[in-house]
């Protein structure tokens, strides 16, 4: 997983159980689902997507303003 915050880019490796969803992955790490977008292979994926062996995902903080 690569957490891409505006201030720093932090790369961390995790081993996860097979058939874990993106949403469960985020929940297990205390990451608020509504505050991030997750991408795999250059495309945004939903929290219902199942992570596969060898997946590399990017977690991007969502910025809102007005």
C-alpha positions, -999 to 999 in steps of 0.1 A, spaced: 0 0 0 12 35 -8 -4 62 13 -1 94 -7 -7 124 15 0 159 3 29 164 28 46 130 25 44 98 5 47 68 27 50 33 13 42 3 36 39 -34 28 11 -55 44 3 -92 42 -34 -97 41 -57 -126 43 -70 -140 10 -104 -126 -2 -102 -94 19 -120 -65 4 -106 -30 1 -131 -18 26 -121 -44 52 -84 -36 45 -91 1 53 -111 -7 83 -84 -30 97 -60 -2 95 -83 25 110 -84 44 77 -118 62 72 -133 50 39 -149 83 31 -115 102 34 -96 82 8 -96 69 -27 -79 36 -35 -63 27 -69 -48 -4 -84 -31 -6 -117 -38 31 -124 -76 29 -119 -98 38 -89 -113 7 -72 -143 4 -49 -143 -7 -13 -160 -40 -25 -131 -50 -47 -112 -81 -35 -75 -78 -31 -54 -105 -48 -20 -119 -41 7 -94 -52 -16 -64 -56 -1 -30 -51 -26 -4 -41 -24 33 -36 -44 51 -10 -50 88 -17 -64 113 8 -95 130 -6 -94 168 -5 -126 188 -3 -130 225 -2 -151 252 -15 
